Amino acid sequence: MHFSGYVAFTGAGEVTLSVLATENQPEMDFVHSSEVLVIQHLQNNYGEYRNFLGFISTVGDPRNIFSVYFPLWFHLSHSVGTKMIWVAVFGDWFNLIFKWILFGQRPYWWVHESHLFHNDSFPHLQQFHITCETGPGSPSGHAMGSSCVWYVMITSALNATRSSTFTMNNTSKRFWLLRSCLWAAFWIIQTSVCVSRVFIATHFPHQVILGLLAGMLVAEAFEHIPSIFNASLRAYIQTNVFLCTVALGFYLLLTLAGVDPLWSVTKAKRWCANPDWIHLDTTPFAGLVRNLGALFGLGLAVNSEMFIQSCKGKNGHKIRFKLMCLAATLTTLQVYDVVKIPTHTEALFYVLSFCKSASIPLVVVALIPYCVGLMMGEEDRKLV
C-alpha cells in the first residue's frame, strides 16, 4: 500500500496524524497518469538531448551549492555567500519536511505500482543513472535548491547594481534592460532544470513547479532577515540544533503513527533498473546531515580569528586578494571532487559527510584567505 499523510492540530492542542492510502485519491491518479504522458512525450521526442538534459540536472543538484556556487560567490561578496548557505540549508530542510508530509510518488516507480495499469500495460519510462532518487518526490529538491540559489544571485546582483554608479550615471531604461536580461536568464535556467528532472522520470511536472515556487519563497524570506550576516557561533549552533531536533522529532512522530518515513527508499531499490544507480547520498537524512555540516562549518569560519584577520583586515577589499583566494578555491575544489566518502556503512557515511560538508566553508572562508593573507604579507615585506 502506498501511503500519504498530513498532520492536523486540534483545538485542544493535540496532534493527530491521518494516514491515507493513495489508492483512495483518484484525483492524484489522474494527475499522475496525465503527467506520465508529458514524460513520455519528452523522452520520445527529445531523446537526442539526453546528455544535455542530464548535465542540466547535475547543474541543479543542491550539492553544487556548497561545492561550487558558494565558494565562488563568497570571494566576490561575503554577504551573498553567507546568505546563499542560509537559504540553501533552510530550503533543503523545508524540502525534507514537505517530502515527509506530502509523500510524493516518483514516476519511475509509480508506473509499476499504480492500480490504473494491469499486467504489462503500464507506460514504459526510460531510466538513467541519475533517475533513481530515493527520497519522496514532492517537492523537487533540485528545482527548489536551484531556484533558491539563483534567486539569491539575481537579486543580489540587481541590488548591487541599483546602488552603483551604473544606475546613477545611466538612464533607468538601461537598468530595466539589465533586470529583464537577468530574470530572463533565471527563468531559462530554472525551466531547463525542471524539464531535465521530468525528462529523466525522477519527478512529475507538478513536483518541479512546486519546488521552484517554494525555493523562491524561501530565498525571498531571507531578503528580510539581515541578522544572518552577523550571527554568532552560538546562533549557528542553536539553529543547527533546532533544525536537527525538528527533523528527528517529525521522523519519530511518523514512526510512532505507524508510517515508515523511509518508505520511498524501499520503492527506489525495488524499481530502479540498475542497483548501481541507488546512492546513499540521495536519502532524506543524507541531505540533512550535509546541510547541518555546511551551516556549522560556516559558523565556525566566519567567527574565527583567521577570517577576521584576513577577510576583515586590510587585504579584505583588495582585488588581488580576492582573485588569489578565488584561484586557490578552484584548485581546492578539484581535490574535494577526488575525495569519495565510503558508503558501505551508513553511520560512517553520515559522520564523514557531516565532516566533509563542514570543512568546505572552513577552508573557503577561513583557511584559504588566511594563507593568502600571509603570502601577501610576505611579498609586501620583501618589497620593502
N, C-alpha and C positions, 0 to 999 in steps of 0.2 A: 504493500500500500504506500502511496506517495502522500506525504504529509505537508500540510500548510497550517500556519497558525497565526494568532495575534494575541497581544496582551491587553486585557481590559481592566481598568481601575474602577472599582465600585465606589459608591458614595461613602461607604464606611472605611475606605482606605485600604481594603483588601485587594490583593492582586489575584486575578484568575487568568489562567491560560487556556484558551479554547483551541482545540486541535481539530482541524477539518481535513477530510480527505479530498484531494483534488479531483477524484472521480466524480464528486458531487458538485463540481464547479464547471458546468457546461460552457459558461461564457469564456473561461480561460482556455478550455479545449478548442473553442472556436478561434480565439486569438492565436494560440499556438499553431493550429493547423493552417491558418491563413498565412502566418509569418514563415512557416516552413516553405511555402511556395515562393516567398521572396528569396529565401536562402538558396533554394534550388535554381531559381532564375539567375542569381548571381554566379553560382558555381557552373551552370551550364553555358552561360553566355560570356562570362568574363574570366574563364579559366586560364587564359594566356597571361593574365595579370597576377597570377597566384604568388609569384616571387615578390612582386612589388607590394601586394597587399599583406603578405607575411612580414615584410620589412616594416611596413607602416604599423602593423600590430605590435611589433617589437619596440618601435619608437614610442608607442603609447604605454608600454609596460611601466607600472608605478615604480619598479625598482630602479629605473633610469633616473628618477627624480633625485635620488640620493647619490648615485654614482656618476651622473652626467650633468644634469641641469643645475643642481645646487652648487657643485664645485666650481663650475664655470661662472655662474652668476654672482657668487659670493665675493669674488675678487673684483667684480665690476661695481657691485653695490652691496655693502654689508646688510643693509636693511631689507633689500629684495631677497637675498639669500636666506636670511633669518625667517622672513615671512613665508618663503617657499617651503621650508621644513615644517613650520607650524601648520600651514594649510594642508600639506601633503599628509602629515601624521593624523590630523583630525579628520581629513577627508577619507582616508583609508579606514580609520576607526569607525566612522559613521557607516561606511560601506559594509564593514563586517557586521555591525548591529542590524542594518537594514537587511542584509542577506539572511541573518538568522530569523528575522521577523517575517520576511516575505516568502521564504522557502521557494525561491525561483528555480524552475527547471532549466536545464540546458538542452539545446536542440539535439545534440549528438546522442544523448541517452533518452530523451523524451520520445523520439520517434519509435524506439524499441519497446517502450513500456506503456505507451498510450493505448487505451482500450478502444480508440477510434479505428485502429487498424487490426487486422487479423492475419495470422499465419505470416506469409511473406509479402503482404500487401503494403507494408509500411514504406514511407518515402525513403529513397536512398540519399544519404548525405555523405559527402566526402569528408574524411578526417585528415588532419595534418599534424605535424609533430608538435604544434602549439595549440591544438584543439582541446586536448584533454585537461582542462582546468578542473580542479577537484572541489572547489567551493560552490555554494549555491549561485545561481545565475543572475539574480536581480538584487540591486542594480549592477551594471557592468563596472568592475573595478578599473579596467583600462580607460574606459570613457570618462569615469569620474576623476581618476588621477590626472589624466591628460588635460581635461578642462580646468581642473584646479590650478595646475602649474602654469599653463599657458594664459589663463585669466590673470594670474599674478604678474606674469611677464608683460602682457599687453598693457594692463592698467598702470603698472609701474613706469613703463616707457612713456606712456601718454602723460602721466603726472610730472615726470622729469622734463619732458618737452614743453609742457604747458608753462612751467616756471622758468624756462630758459630764455636766452636772448633770441632763440629761433622764433618764439611766439611774439616777443616784444618788438622785434625788428621786422617782422613779416606780417602779412595780412592773415586774418583769421581763416581765409579761404585755403591757404596752404596747410594750416593746421588741420582743418576739416579734411583735406585730402589725405594727409598722413594718417589721421584717425581712421578714415574709411579703409585705407590700404591695410593697416594693422588688423582691424577687425575682420576684414575680408580674409586675411591670412589665417586668423584664428578659426574662422568657420570652415575654411577649406581643410585645415589640419584636423579639426575635430570630426568633420564629416568623413574624412578619409579613415580615421581611426575607427569610427563607428561602423563604417561599411566593411572594413577589414575584419572586425570581430564577428560580424554577421556572416561574412563570406566563409570563414573557417569553421562555422557551425558551433561556435562556443557560446554564442548569445543570440537571443531573439531580438528583433529590431526595437521593441518597446523597452527592453532592458538597457540598451545602449543610450536611448534617448533619456531615460530616467537617470542614468549615470551622468550623462552630460549636464543636465539641468542641476542635479544635486551638487556636482562639483563646482559649478559656477556660484551656487548659493553659498557654499562653504567659503570659497575664496572671497566673495563679496562681504561676508560677515567679518572676516579678518581685516578688511579695509577699515573697520571701525573699532579695532582693538589695538591701539598703539602700545599698550603695556608690554607686549611681547618683545619689543626691541630692547627693553631694559630689565628683563626678567632676571631674577637672581637664580643661583643654582638651586636654592630651596624651592623656588616656584617651579622649576623644571622637574625636580624630583616629585613634588606634590602632584603635578599634572600627570606624570608617569604613573604614579600610584593610583590616581583617580581613574585613568583610562584602563589600567590593568584590572582594577577591582571591579569596575562596572562590567567589563567584558567577561571576566570569570564568573561574576555574580549572575549575569544573564545566561551564561553557559550552564551553570548549576540549576538555575530556575527551569530551563528547558529539560534538563536531565531528570529533575525531580518530577516534572509533569509527564514523564514517560516518552519524551521526544528526544531522539538522538541528534544533537547539534551537528554531528559529523556524518549525517545520513548521505550527503552528496558524495563523500569520498568513496563509499561503497559502490554507488552507481557509476562513478567515474572508472573505477577499477574493473567493473563488470562489462562496461560497454565501450571502453576505449579500444580502438582497433589494434593498437600496439602497446603492450605493457610498458615498454621502454619510454613511452611518452608521458607516463604518470610521474610527476615530480613532486617531491615533498615540499618544495618551496612555494607551491601553489595552494597549500592547505590553508584554512582560515587562520590558524594560530601562527603560521609562518609569517604572514603579513603583520600580525600584531607584534610579534617579537621583533621583527625588522624595524617597525615604526618606533617602538619603545627604545630600542637601541640607538636609533638616529637622534631622537629627541634628547635622550640622556647625554649622548656624546656632544651634541651642540651646547647643552647647558654647561658641561664641563669646560668646553673650549672657550666660549665667549666670556666665561667668568675666570679664566686662567690668567696668570701673570704673563705668559708668553703672548697671548692675544693682546693684552693691554699694552705691553711694551712694543709690539710690532705694528699691528693694525691701528692701534690708538695712538701710537707715538708719532715722531716726526716724519717717518717714512710712509705712514699710512695713506697719504694723499698723493704720493709721487707716482707718476705714470710708470716709471721704470720698475718700481717696487711691485706694482700690480701686474705688469707683464711678466716679471720673473716668477712671481707666485703662480700666475696662470700657466706658464710653461712647466714649472715643477709639478703642478697639479695634474696636467695632462700626462706627464711621464709616470706619475704615481698611479694614476688610474689604470694604466696598462698592466701594472703589477697586480692590482686588485682583480683584474679580469682573469689573470692566470690562476689566482688562488681559488680553489674549489672546496666547498665545505662538504665533508663526508656525510652521506645520507643513510648509512646502514643502521645507525642508532638514532632514533627520533629525539631523545632527550639531549644527546650530544649535539645534534644538528641545531636545535633551538638555542643552546648555550653559545655555540660558535657563531651562529647567525646574529645573535644579540651583540656579541663582541665585535664582529666584523662591521656591523652597522654603526656601532658607537665609535669605532676607530676612524671611520671616514670623516665625520665632522672634526674630530680631534686633529687629524692630520692636516686637513684642508684649512681649518680656521686657526689653529694654534701652532702646530709643529712646523709646517712649511713656511708661513710668514715669519716665524721666529728665526728659522735658519737663514732665510733670505735676508732678513734684517741684519743678522750677524755678518753675512757675507758683504753686504753693502757697507757696513761699518768698517770692516777690514779694508775694503777698497778705498774708502774715504780717508782712512788713516795713512795708507800708502801714498795717496796723492799729496797729503800734507807733508 
